[in-house]
Amino acid sequence: MIKLDERDIKILATLQRDGRITKAALADEVNLSPSPCWERLKRLEEIGLIEGYHARLDLGKLTRFTTVLVEVTLQRHQAEDFEKFETYIKDRPEVLDCWATGGGIDYMLRVVAKDVDAYQRIIVAMLEDDIGIDRYFTYIVTSRVKEATEIPLDQLL
């Protein structure tokens, strides 16, 4: 586990809220002078704790789309079966998230498609490409109630 102090945590929390904050403003926010703040930030990036910076898009302002949650169970449960499925999924840009799960299903996917027909074509392609899917269950998202971008560091650390 990576050891962090209060200032490191405050830097991370601030960056989650505003990834475009200037270095000077970040230093002010965490009550450090710019140089030590910059050194801490670089260390957090170098150890891989900060995975990247990005813009969050409102896709609904660009186009109509459908978000689908998909439960997937594989036919077989050998290491090579999981590897084959995961390798395939990582190359599919329409699969935004993929989580391996314990319990009754093997994976949960979040897929974005132009519409339900486009989603169905994605699923048909997965089945035709024989990546080991035994069963899948589809849940159409009707509205986004909450989509967090900040991890509650103060509650977890």
C-alpha distance (Angstrom), angle and dihedral (degrees) to the residues before:
residue distance angle dihedral
M1 . . .
I2 3.78 . .
K3 3.80 115.3 .
L4 3.80 114.6 -133.6
D5 3.75 131.4 -180.0
E6 3.81 127.1 -147.8
R7 3.81 93.4 -88.8
D8 3.81 92.8 51.7
I9 3.80 89.1 50.8
K10 3.79 91.1 48.3
I11 3.82 90.6 50.5
L12 3.81 90.2 51.9
A13 3.80 93.7 45.7
T14 3.81 91.3 49.2
L15 3.80 92.9 48.8
Q16 3.80 90.7 50.5
R17 3.80 89.5 57.1
D18 3.80 95.6 41.3
G19 3.80 118.6 14.5
R20 3.80 90.3 175.0
I21 3.80 95.5 57.9
T22 3.79 113.3 132.6
K23 3.77 119.2 -112.2
A24 3.81 90.4 -114.9
A25 3.81 92.9 50.3
L26 3.81 90.7 47.0
A27 3.80 90.2 52.1
D28 3.82 90.1 50.6
E29 3.80 91.8 47.2
V30 3.82 93.1 54.1
N31 3.81 94.5 37.7
L32 3.80 97.2 -116.4
S33 3.77 132.8 121.1
P34 3.83 112.9 -103.6
S35 3.81 98.3 -105.6
P36 3.84 98.1 54.1
C37 3.80 89.9 40.8
W38 3.81 90.5 52.7
E39 3.83 90.7 48.7
R40 3.80 91.0 52.3
L41 3.80 91.6 47.5
K42 3.81 92.1 50.5
R43 3.83 90.1 49.1
L44 3.82 91.4 51.3
E45 3.80 89.2 50.7
E46 3.83 94.2 45.0
I47 3.81 94.1 52.1
G48 3.81 88.7 51.3
L49 3.78 97.7 -114.6
I50 3.80 90.3 123.7
E51 3.80 104.2 55.3
G52 3.79 96.4 -173.3
Y53 3.78 148.5 -59.4
H54 3.78 123.9 -97.5
A55 3.78 146.1 162.0
R56 3.80 118.9 -107.9
L57 3.79 109.5 -134.7
D58 3.80 128.7 -152.2
L59 3.80 96.8 -138.2
G60 3.80 91.4 -176.1
K61 3.80 89.4 69.2
L62 3.81 90.4 56.1
T63 3.79 103.9 42.0
R64 3.76 146.6 -20.4
F65 3.78 111.8 -89.2
T66 3.78 143.6 161.4
T67 3.78 126.6 -128.9
V68 3.78 115.7 -153.2
L69 3.79 130.7 -170.7
V70 3.79 112.4 -151.5
E71 3.79 129.4 -166.5
V72 3.81 111.4 -153.9
T73 3.78 129.5 -166.6
L74 3.80 119.0 -172.6
Q75 3.81 125.6 -136.1
R76 3.80 93.6 -129.3
H77 3.77 131.8 24.5
Q78 3.78 106.1 -148.1
A79 3.81 121.9 126.9
E80 3.81 91.9 -107.3
D81 3.83 90.6 53.3
F82 3.79 91.9 55.4
E83 3.81 91.2 44.0
K84 3.82 92.4 51.0
F85 3.81 92.5 50.0
E86 3.81 94.4 45.0
T87 3.80 93.9 47.1
Y88 3.80 90.3 52.1
I89 3.82 93.8 46.6
K90 3.82 93.1 49.4
D91 3.82 88.7 60.1
R92 3.83 94.5 52.0
P93 3.84 109.3 91.2
E94 3.81 92.7 -166.8
V95 3.83 89.1 63.3
L96 3.79 99.8 81.8
D97 3.81 97.1 177.6
C98 3.78 135.5 14.6
W99 3.77 123.5 -175.8
A100 3.80 125.5 -174.1
T101 3.80 107.3 -139.2
G102 3.76 139.7 -166.5
G103 3.78 121.7 -132.0
G104 3.78 128.2 39.3
I105 3.80 98.7 -11.5
D106 3.80 132.5 45.9
Y107 3.82 102.0 -146.4
M108 3.78 141.9 13.0
L109 3.81 116.5 -153.7
R110 3.78 132.8 -167.9
V111 3.79 109.0 -152.2
V112 3.78 130.1 -176.9
A113 3.80 121.3 -156.6
K114 3.79 138.5 164.4
D115 3.82 90.6 -109.8
V116 3.81 141.5 -29.6
D117 3.81 92.0 -77.0
A118 3.80 90.7 54.9
Y119 3.80 89.5 48.4
Q120 3.81 90.2 51.6
R121 3.81 89.8 53.1
I122 3.82 88.9 53.2
I123 3.81 91.1 52.9
V124 3.81 92.7 45.3
A125 3.81 89.2 52.2
M126 3.81 90.5 51.2
L127 3.79 90.9 51.1
E128 3.81 93.4 45.6
D129 3.81 91.3 48.1
D130 3.82 87.2 58.9
I131 3.79 98.9 -135.2
G132 3.80 92.3 161.6
I133 3.81 102.8 -91.1
D134 3.80 112.3 161.0
R135 3.81 99.1 173.2
Y136 3.76 137.4 -2.8
F137 3.78 133.0 -172.6
T138 3.78 121.9 -156.8
Y139 3.81 126.3 -147.7
I140 3.80 117.4 -174.8
V141 3.80 112.2 -145.7
T142 3.80 108.7 -130.4
S143 3.81 97.5 -174.9
R144 3.78 139.9 -5.1
V145 3.79 108.3 -116.0
K146 3.80 97.4 172.3
E147 3.78 134.3 -4.5
A148 3.77 111.6 177.3
T149 3.77 122.9 -153.5
E150 3.80 95.8 176.1
I151 3.78 124.2 75.2
P152 3.84 109.5 -142.8
L153 3.81 94.4 -119.4
D154 3.80 93.4 171.0
Q155 3.83 89.7 60.6
L156 3.80 97.5 42.1
L157 3.80 103.4 42.1
